Amino acid sequence: MRNAGVGGWPARRARMTPGRTAFVFGDRRLTYAEVHERSARLASRLREAGVRAGDRVAYLGPNHPAFAETMFATHLLGAIFVPLNFRLAPPEIAYMLDHSGASVLVHAPECAPPAASAPLTLSLSLEELEPWLSQGEATPLDVPVTLDDVALILYTSGTTGRPKGAMLTHANLVWNTFNVMVGVDVTGDEVTLISAPLFHVAALNQTLLPTFVKGGRSVIMPSWDVEDCYDLIEKHGITWMFGVTTMFAALARSPRWAGADLSSLRHLMGGGAAIPAPLIHTYQERGLVFCQGYGLTETAPGATFLEASQSARKVGSAGVPVFFANVRVAGPDLADAVVGEVLVQGPNVTPGYWRDPEATAAAFSEDGWFHTGDIARIDEEGHLHIVDRVKDMYISGGENVYPAEVEAVMFEHPAVAEVAVVGVRDATWGEVGRAFVVRRQGADVTEDELRGFLLRRLAKYKIPRYFEMVDDLPRTGSGKIHKPALRDHPAP
């Protein structure tokens, strides 16, 4: 087999455990042999449609086994998989399709592809996928793929209002999988709940792929639901799951919390944003092992991890650098510091941004360290504690929100003269947006009007929770808006 990348994983795993269940989705079960055959058939059909090495194949829709099958099929051809966030507004999705140059889109029936300036060669609904796939050849194509080839383009919201396509190579995915399996005792009998969106790097790379490599079982939820989560834990004996603050808080608030049988859970993994210590203690009081990690899309994503043996003693810590990566905290002069920006270097780090050499160059130091834009403190034992962000990005319900993107859209409203958006703490979502709006002279606009204006242009989770009309905005000596002063503004 000349495919050294992720596309070769179904064949390799099917050789070892063909009859073992790989995916559970509702009442449907797929063995590793079936995933191997279906991925091969899909790759055959994609090749007939003209997909070749380096081409881009996009996927748009909620969690579904077809997500993984499309990814594996794409990688069998040496092509690049582009998972898209179905929660985004049509213009945002259209931009990503155009920017990536995707020629094929596989999508859920409810996620109609938006009109894009570059027409797709093939747009295939999941309703059409089954009969289409069945006509493909079951013999896998033997296309040479190296670990250095690009495997994924994952779009991250940009601080200048345009999202950037972070490239991850097959090597990035392999080394991240190694890091997960070193930090978590992933076993062949793992039953992993895939409850976070697979278009995000954490659900895909931190749970599904490591489980697949070990021959475990991934129970795929189409979307997050508290009741369904409890049902699936008890029905399947879930052993491992990843979540963000919103998800874990909802589970703990449920009336089922006290009486639910959670005895099968071996590991809970939190990320996306720091999980509040009181919430972690709530789980620990149930005898559950709760581990946090830190990372970014660009680090595939694991950069640091708090292992189970330290999870009780170091609550609130993001852990230490993962086994196959280097992480340090640096001051403005890039010298090591106790508090400063987090820099990452290692085989899990992105080679750069798709079709954006300027952003790529700006993201790395001269000696190859990736600038995360996050501020952390290193304690006396070498554990990272994330304390702030150089960039103004905040995380709401596990979704990254970049204020500049929201501000750029708000500026399009004729009544808005100036606007600044900051993230503020929220008990349910972790953080939500708070917009300070200066209206144009003689113009008037209400909170409801602004919210409606944004809802037509941006994903719902990006819409600020609070809107405040102000006469002016605080500024620094250089005339820039002083966002720290806005964050310290009395709560609404």
N, C-alpha and C positions, 0 to 999 in steps of 0.2 A: 504494500500500500504506500503510494507516494504522497498521500495526504497526511502531513504531520500536524495539521490543525484540528480544530474542534469538530469539523465535518467528519473526521474519522472516528469520533467517539462512539456513535451508535454501533458501528460494525465491531469495534474492539470490545465493547461491553456485551454485545449480543453473542460474541464468541464465548464469553465467560459465563454469562447467566442469561441465556436466551428466554427462559420461561418465567423469569422473575418480573414482577410488575414494576414498570418504570413510572407511569403516570396514572393517577386516578382523577377523573373529572365527572362529578355527579355519579351516575351509575355505570359509567364507562371506565374500563381498565385497558391499558395498553402495556404489553410486555416489551422487554428490550428488543426481542426479535421483531415485533411488529413496528416499533419505532424505527428500527434499522431499515426494514423493508419500505415503510411509508416514506421515509426521508429519501431513500434511493429513487423511488418512483417519482416523487415530487421533483427531485433534482433532474431526472430524465425529462420531465415535462418542461421545466424551466429552461433547460438547454435547448429543447425544441423551439421554445419561444424566443431564443436568441441570447439568453444570459450566458456570459462568459466571465473568465477570471477578471476581477477588478470592477465588474459592473455592480450596481447597487440595487438591492431588493428590499423594499420597505414593508413594514407590517403595521396595521392600524386597528386596534381593537382591545377589548378587555382580555384578561388572562384566559388562555385556552391552550390545549395541547398543540394546536396548529401553530402557535407562536414558536414553540421549540422545534417542531418539524420543519417549518419554513426556514428557521435559522440554520439547522443542520443541513438541509438541502442546499441552501445558499452557500454554505461553507464547503460542501462537497464539490462545488463548481469553482471554488476559489474566489467567489464573489463576496461582496460586503453586505452585511445585514444592517438595516436601518430601522430600529424600533421607534415608533412614533407615539407620542402621548395623545391618546384619543380624547383627553379632557380639554385640549387646546381648541381655540376658535379656528374656523376654517381658514382665515388668512394666515394664521400662524403655521398650520399644517402645510398649506400650499407653499409657503416660503421654504420649509424644510425639504419638501419634495423637489422643488426647483434647485435649491442650493446643493443638495446631495446628488442631483442628477439621477435619481432613481428611475429605472425603466419599468419596474414591476411593482405593483402594490397588492398585497394580500390584506383583505380587510373584513371586519365583522359586518354583518348585514346592516346593522344600525349605524355604521360609520361610513357613510357614503363619501367617496373621495372628493375633495374640493377641486374646483377648477384651478389648474396650474398653468403657468405660461409654457412649460415644457411638457408636452403630452406624453402620457405613459404608453409604453408598448403593450402592456397587459395590466388590467385591473380585475382582480379575481375576488369575489365574495366567498366567505366560508361556506355558503350554501352551494356554491358551484365547485368548491375545492374537491369534495369527495369523488364525484364522477370524473372530474378532470384528472385527479391524481391517479385513479385506478387504471388509467390507460398508459401509465408510464412503465418503463422497464424496471424490474426489481433488482437487476444486477447493478451494483454501485459503479458509478463512473470513477475512473482512476485518474483524476486531475492532480498534478503536482501542486501542493500548497506548502509553504514554509512557515515556520513560526513567526517570522518577521513580517508576513503579509498582514494587511489590515483586515480585521474580522468584523468590527462594529464601528458604526458612526452613531454616537449618542449625543443628542442635542441638549446643550445646557443654555439657559437663558443668559443673554449677554448683558454686561453692565452698560453698554452703549445702546441698548434697545433692540439689538439683533442677536438671536441665539447663535452659539458657536457649536460646530460639530466636532466633539472630542473623538479622536480616533483611538481605538484599542486594537492592538494586534493579537494574533493567536497566542503569542508568548505572554502578553499581558494577562490574558485569561488563564493560561496554564499556571503561571507563577502565582496569581491571586488564588487559584484553587489550592495550590500547595500551601499557601499561607493560611487559608481557612482550615485545612485539614491538620495543620500543625497546631493551630490555636484551639480548635474544637475537635473533640474525639469523634469525628464522623465515622459511622459504622455501616456495614453492608445491610444491616437490618433497620437503618434509619427510616423513619416515616416523617417526612418534612412537610409542613403546611406552607404552601406558597400563597400567602394572604396579601402581600403587598404587590403593587403593579409590576409586571415583568418588564415593562418598558423602562423601568428604573434599574440602574446598575446593581443595586443591593439585592433585590429579589432574585435577579437572574444569576449574578456572579457569586453572591454570598451563600445562597441556599440551593437553587435548582442545579447548577452545574456541579458543585461538590457532591451533592447527593447522587447525581447521575454517574459521576466517575466511580463512586464507591458501590454502585449497584443498589442504592436504596430506592425508596418509593416517595415520589412527590405527589402530594394531594393538592390539586390546583383549585383555588377558589376563583370564580370569575370576577368577583369584586368583594370588597371588605364588608362583612356583616357580622355583628356581634353574636347573634343567635346561631348563625351558620357556623361560626368559629367554634362555639361551645359544642355544637352537635358533631362537628367533624373531629374534634379532639377526642371525644368520647367514643365515637363510632370506629375510628381508625387507629386509636391509640397513638396519637401524634407524639413524637419524641422531640421535635425541634421546630422552632418557628422564629422568623424575624418580624419585627414590627417597629413602628414609630410611636412617639408619645401618645398621639391621638388614639391609636388602636389599643395600646395597653391600658390607657386610662378608661376607655369605654368598657373593656373587659372587667376591670376592677369595680366599675360603677354598676354593673349589671346585677339584677336581683339573683342571678344564677351563681354569682361569684362564691358565696359562702358554701354552697352545697355541691358545686360542680366537681366531678372526678377529674383532677388534673395530674393524677399520679404517673401517667405515662410520660409526661414532659421531662426530658433530661436537660435541655438547654433552651433558654430564651435569649434572643440576641436583639439588642436595641441599637438604633442608629438614626441617621437623618438629622438629628439635633440632639443635644444633651438631654437625657431622660432625667426628670427631677428626682432627686434622692428620695423624697418621701414615697414616690410611686414605686421605686425600686424596692424600698423596704416593705411595701405592701405585698409584693410578690415573694420576697424572701421570708416573710412571716408565714407564708403558705408552704415553706420548705422548697421553693423553686430556685434554681440557679439562673441568675439574671446577669448577662454580660453585655457591656457596651463596647463599641468600637468607634473609630473615627476614620473618615476617608472622604474621597470625592470621586465623581465620575472619572476624572483624569487619572486616578490612582487605582482604578479597576475593581472595587473602590478601596479595599482595605489598606490603611496606612498604619494604624495602631489598633491594638485589641487588648481587652482586659480578660484574661483567661479565668476559667471557673475557680481555680484555686485561690485567686485574689479577689473574686467578685464581692465577697462580703466585707472584706477588710478595706477595700479601696472604692467604696461606693462613690459615684460621681466622677471617677477617673475614666478617661478614654483609653487607659492602658498604656502599654509600651509598644515600640515599633514591632510590626509583624516580622516573622523570621527572615523572610527574603526581601527586605527593604531597609533603607536607612532613613531616619527621620531626625531632624534637629530643629531647634528653635533659634532664630537669629534676630539680631537687632538691625537697625537701619544700615549699618555698615557691613551686614551679612556675617559678622562675628557671632560666635555662640553666645546665647543670652539665657537668663532664667525666664524672662517674659519677652516674647517677640513673635515674629511670623513663623509659621510652620513651613518648613521646606522638606521635600521628599525626593528621594533618589532610589531607583531600583528597577528591576525587570518588570514590575507591575505598572510603571508610569507611562502614560501616553507618549507617543512620539510627537504629538502636536495636534493642531486643529485642521480639519478638512478645508482645503482651499483658502487658508488664512495664514500665510507665512508671517505676517506682522504680529498677529496674536500669539503664534507659536514662539517667535523670538522673544516676545515680552514675557512669556510665562516661565522662561528658564534663565537661571543665572549663567554666567560665563563658564562655570565649571560643571554645568549640567544639573543643578538642583531645581526642582519644580516649585514655583511660588504658589502656595495654596491660597494666599490672601486671608488666612485665618490667624488669629492671635491666640497663643496658648501659653500656659505656665508649666514649667517642668518642676516637679517636686523633688525632694531629696532622694527619692528612690527611682527617679527616672520616668515617672508616670506623667502623661500629658493631661492637662486640664484646660479645655477650650474655654476661653474667657471672652472673646470678642471677635469681630471680623474686620479685617482691613477694608474689605468691600462692604457695601451696605446691604448685601443680600440677607434675607431672613427666611426661615423655614416654617411654613404653615401646613400642618397636617402631613408632614413628610415631603412636601413639595417646595422646591427652591423658588423663591420670589425675588426678583431683582427690581428694586424701586425705579431705576432709570428706565426700564421698559414700561412700567406702569405710568411713570411721569410723562414719557414721550407720547403716549396715547392720550393722556389727559390734556396735554398741551394742544391737542387737535380741537378741543372744544372751544368754540368762539368766546365763551365767557371767562375762560381761564387765562389769567395773565402769568401767574407763577404757581408752581406746586412743588411740594417736597413730600415724599413718602418715607416713613420709617416703620420698622417692625416693633411691635409692643407685645408684652407677655399676654398670653391667653390661656386660661385653665384647660380649655378643650383642645385647641389647635396648636398649642405650644407658643406660637406667635401669630399675630394678625397684623394687617396693614393699618396705618393711621396716616391719612392724607391731610396736609395743611395747604389750603387753597387761597390764593390771592386772586380776587376777581378783577376783571378789566373794569376800568372806570365807566360807570353808568350801566354796567351789565349785572344781571342777577341770575343765579342758578341755585337750585336746591340740591340737597344730598341725594334725593331719589333720582333727579335728572342725571346727575353725574354717574350714579351707580348703573342706571339703565344705559347710558352712553358707553360705559366700559364693558358691560355685559355683552354688547354686540360685537366687541372687538378683542376681548381677552377671555381667557379661561376664568371660571368662577372663582377659583382659589386665589387668583391674583388680585381680585377686587378688594380694596381696603374695607375693613369693617367700619372704620370711623372716618368721617369727613368733617373738618373744622374750617370754617371761613375766617380768615385772619386778614389784618390790614397790611402786614409785611412779614418777612421771614428773617430770622437772625442770620448774621453773616460774619465771616472771619475777616481779619484785617485785609486779606487779598480780595474780598468781595464775594467769596464763595459762600453758599448756604451752609450754615453751621448745624449739621444734623445732630451732634451730641446734645445741643441745647433743646432741640425738638424732642429727642428721646426723654429728656428730663422734664419736659413739660408736664404739668399736672394731668393725671389720668382723666379721660372723659367720663 
